[in-house]
Structures are given as structure tokens and as C-alpha cells.
Amino acid sequence: MNNWRLTVTLTVLFLVSLLSQIDRMLPYVIAEAIRVELDLSDTQIGLLTGIAFSVCYALLSLPLARAADRGSPRLVLVLCILGWSAMTALGGLAANFLVLAFSRFGVAFGEAGATPASHAIITRKIRPERRGLAIGLFAMGIPLGTMIGFAVGGAISDMMGWRAALIGAGMIGMLVALLTFAVVGPTPPLDDTDLRGEPFLLSSLRLLSSPAFRWLFFGAMAGSFAAAPFYAFTTTFLIRTHGYTASEAGLAFGLLQGMMGIAGTLVGGRLFDRAARSGRGRLLGPPGVLFLIASVTTAAGLFAPAGWISLLLLVPSMFSFAFMLPWGFGAAHLVAGKGREAMATSLVMIGSGLVGPALGPLLVGLLSDAATAAQLPNGLAFGLLVIPVASALTGLVLLIANRRIAASLQQR
């Protein structure tokens, strides 16, 4: 693929990643407005941002990844964009909790196939020595989408209401789907017909039987227990604890997350490519150490006396979540081997998207409600202590996975 065509393709895939994250993050920044209008509890908000999205997202990623591998990744990607955009707009019309939960199931259904299909396009069109940076560029849509979702979503919610934010995002998605179909060309088929014919459940179980991949899977699972409640409740925490408005919290958190995310994905992609070329197989040490540092600073940030101090102490978590993306997916692709990249992406997504997002926000909501009922000051902060505990566990698991992966790659 020539450089111009590669640039255009990566740009469109970046827009897909950007839109996906915006639609995923919008309910977080507008959660307080939704809670007040529909008279919901924190536990229901945790369910809405957790189980309603994550179960469908995680379970459907595997068959959709297989469809991308065996068929047309472009077609899978376009259909996914159309699906989640329609359901995002539907959420803006919801009159009760059940309709909102249904719309989040629909968004999850569409978004479940976006990353595996996009990674399938990247791995088939880009040489291995450049894939870390390509995955980093694609993943840059996550922090930028978070920034736009929180900043713009909060502003629109304050000015026009939370419903307008969801409906507008859904309409934009339709345009991105058309652009994706027009720009992203067909991808080369897999060379290994045996891999294409192998049942996807057998392929996934075979991959999970590898100790190296299994520990990476555990790391993704632990990391999601930190990331999911971090994004679900941080703006609400700033609003309740430090008196921010929705637009102020969205702008402050969104801008910081965006800047740290851009730096994390780009630096992470570059450093991963360098680590992969070294041949030593040490592919998860740096993100493991970062998560350990973030666990300490985040715990301090939850009980900081001022909002700006709290935000600064949350920066290491923002950076570590983004920094991990190219390392995690890149390591998964190398461990899985050629022809199994989309499958590896899907399994990492299942690890990071099923248990943590389903239970993390719910656990925070339950702990917050319990602390508030016990008349503890700053009850939400006590619930959010789930984040630093999960971050410390993630760092330890990644350091174990680092050694396992090195041993596995050296044996090949």
C-alpha cells in the first residue's frame, strides 16, 4: 500500500475510533443530568454504564472478529458503525431506564466489531515493524474521543439537554459510516486456509491455553476494573465533591484525558515498536510500572482538598490507560501469530470489556450508596477506591505477563 493510501486509510480508521469512543463516553458526562431527569440511583447509573454495555460488547466481539477475518472487514466495520449510531440516537429518545439500557445494548452490539475489524485491516495492510505505531494512531481516537465526548457532550448537555447530545452523535455516525465504505478498500484475504476453517471457539481456547496470552488476558481484565469506573464516575465526582458544573467537569477532565491519551498512545506505540524490534520479548514491563505509580496518585487524588489538585493526581491514570493500548494489543498480536490478530484483539476486548466494566461501575455505585447511607462525607470517593486497588493489581499482573511473554517468544 502506498503512503498516501495508507495515510487516508489510517485517518478514516482513526475517525471510526474517535466516534466509537465519543458514543461510549457520552452517557458518563451526562449521567448526572440523566439521573436527575429520570430519577435514577447511582446503582442504576452503574448498571447503565456497566452491565448494559459491557456484556453485549464483550460477548459479541468474538464472532464479529471471526466474521472480519473470514469475510470483509470493511463491510463488518460499516455495518457496525451504522448499528451503534442508530442506537445512540435512540438513547436520546428514551423516557425510562429500560429504554436507555436497551439502547446501550444496541450501541455495544455495533461497537463490539469495530476494533477487531479495524485491527484486521491494519494487520493485513501494514508491515509488522510499523504496526505498533499504526495501532497507537488508531487508539489515539480513544483519548481524543473521550476529550470531545466529555467537553462537547457536557457543554451540549448544559445548553441543549442530554438528549440533543445523543441524537447529534448518532447522526454524525451515519456520515462516518458512508465515509468508511467509500475510503477503506478491500483487504487481502488470509493466506492460511487452515486457520480460516478452524472454529473460532477452538481458536480462542487454543490461544488462551498459552500461559503468556492468559496472563495478558488477566492483565486486561484487571485494568478494566480500574478504567471503567474511572471514566464512569470521575466527572460526577468532580461535580459532587468539588462543585464543578457538567461543562466545567467535562472540559477539565476531557482536555487532560485527551492530552494524556494522545501522548500515551503515540509514545506507547513508538516504544512498543522499539521493544518488539529488540527481540528480547519484554513487552509489558513499562505499562506495568506505570499502573503501580497510578494506583498511589489516584488514591491521593480522591481525597485532595481542591479540584485542581485532584485532577493533577489523576493524570498518571489517564496516561497509563492510553499507554497500555498499543502495548497490550501489539503483544497480543505477536503472541497469537499471523492469521489470528483479530481473534487476539477480540479476546483482549473480552478480558477488558466483560467483567470489569460490568462489575466495576456497579461496585462503585453500591459502595457509594452504602457510604452515603452511613452518612460518611464524600461517599463517592470511598466507592472510587476500587480504582487504585485495581490499578495496583493490574501492574502486578502485567509484570508477570511480561516475563511469560518473553519466555514464550524466545522459545519460537
Stockholm file with secondary structure:
# STOCKHOLM 1.0

chainA/1-412         MNNWRLTVTLTVLFLVSLLSQIDRMLPYVIAEAIRVELDLSDTQIGLLTGIAFSVCYALLSLPLARAADRGSPRLVLVLCILGWSAMTALGGLAANFLVLAFSRFGVAFGEAGATPASHAIITRKIRPERRGLAIGLFAMGIPLGTMIGFAVGGAISDMMGWRAALIGAGMIGMLVALLTFAVVGPTPPLDDTDLRGEPFLLSSLRLLSSPAFRWLFFGAMAGSFAAAPFYAFTTTFLIRTHGYTASEAGLAFGLLQGMMGIAGTLVGGRLFDRAARSGRGRLLGPPGVLFLIASVTTAAGLFAPAGWISLLLLVPSMFSFAFMLPWGFGAAHLVAGKGREAMATSLVMIGSGLVGPALGPLLVGLLSDAATAAQLPNGLAFGLLVIPVASALTGLVLLIANRRIAASLQQR
#=GR chainA/1-412 SS CCHHHHHHHHHHHHHHHHHHHHHHHHHHHTHHHHHHHHTCCHHHHHHHHTHHHHHHHHHHHHHHHHHHHHSCHHHHHHHHHHHHHHHHHHHTTCCSHHHHHHHHHHHHHHHTTHHHHHHHHHHHHSCGGGHHHHHHHHHTHHHHHHHHHHHHHHHHHHHHCHHHHHHHHHHHHHHHHHHHHHHSCCCCCCSCHHHHHSCHHHHHHHHHTSHHHHHHHHHHHHHHHHHHHHHHHHHHHHHHHHCCCHHHHHHHHHHHHHHHHHHHHHHHHHHHHHHHHHTSCCCSHHHHHHHHHHHHHHHHHTTCSSHHHHHHHHHHHHHHHHHHHHHHHHHHHHHHCTTCHHHHHHHHHHHHHSHHHHHHHHHHHHHHHHHHHTTCTTHHHHHTTHHHHHHHHHHHHHHHHHHHHHHHHHTC
#=GC SS_cons         CCHHHHHHHHHHHHHHHHHHHHHHHHHHHTHHHHHHHHTCCHHHHHHHHTHHHHHHHHHHHHHHHHHHHHSCHHHHHHHHHHHHHHHHHHHTTCCSHHHHHHHHHHHHHHHTTHHHHHHHHHHHHSCGGGHHHHHHHHHTHHHHHHHHHHHHHHHHHHHHCHHHHHHHHHHHHHHHHHHHHHHSCCCCCCSCHHHHHSCHHHHHHHHHTSHHHHHHHHHHHHHHHHHHHHHHHHHHHHHHHHCCCHHHHHHHHHHHHHHHHHHHHHHHHHHHHHHHHHTSCCCSHHHHHHHHHHHHHHHHHTTCSSHHHHHHHHHHHHHHHHHHHHHHHHHHHHHHCTTCHHHHHHHHHHHHHSHHHHHHHHHHHHHHHHHHHTTCTTHHHHHTTHHHHHHHHHHHHHHHHHHHHHHHHHTC
//
